[in-house]
């Protein structure tokens, strides 16, 4: 009996002899099919039918199963890791595990109240844990950062601390939300050509990042303060996020999963927040906008409100954000 190698050699010789006497490859294939030596090749229609069958299995059997498994696995995953960040990176899975909320918190909410001279007692009693957004006008107007923070400030700060720049590149969180130029990390941000930064009407960019570097935090804390209306016992005592961008689109619509309440101080430029209830609560209220000017602080439960931002024409937008418990 011939081995596989010998059989291959014999078949190759037969094909070469057939071609030499003018027998086409199609005729050779027909003969082999007739003798049952090879199967008939599938037609395009058969291939399409098979593809639709696979798609049908994925859509109506596999994906629903994955959805159910994600719902079951999420609590266990979170219990072991203490963080849902991995889940949040996969948008469909993140949306699948977003818990339903009590729609009563959205009832009748048509705007964010504009408040001033807000006392800590009033804040705790009426606003801190109601999950309803508020705008505290001028709450950061006396912060030194308003006259200091700029693109150049952060650029000089990071470039004067190369180890901190490298550390935040490797360990910090960074999001290039809406950028028409390539910005993948802080090194990209602070090495932009000056004309791209200055010509904000042409170049669209908006980014956010967090820092864990002591040198960066120590310098920034010289120029920012905790919101006066949040008791020190509630505030986490540290800033967490920096958001910066040119006029144009900011963060696209999303919901956070930080499990605490959020405040953001507008230190440069003007930014508009669009707040939207989750789909299951849209019958309670409609989306609305909140304009945050320089020196204002917005308080939003970003775990409950879907939100997106837009930077209005004018100066670059710089925002410092943090949380309270």
Secondary structure, 3 states (H helix, E strand, C coil): CCCHHHHHHHHHHHHHHHHHCCCCHHHHHHHHHHCCCCCCCCCHHHHHHHHHHHHHHHHHHHHHHHHHHHHHHHHHHHHHHCCCHHHHCCHHHHHHHCCCCCHHHHCCCCCCEEECCCCHHHHHHHCCCCCCCEEECCCCCCCCHHHHCCHHHHHHHHHCCHHHHHHHHHHCCEEECCCCCCCCCHHHHCCCCHHHHHCCCCCCCEEEECCCCHHHHHHHCCCCCCCCCCCCCCECCCCCEEEEECCEECCCCECCCCCCEEEEEEEECCEEEEEECCHHHCCCCCCEEEEECCCCEEEECCCCCEEEEEECCCCCEEEEEEEEC
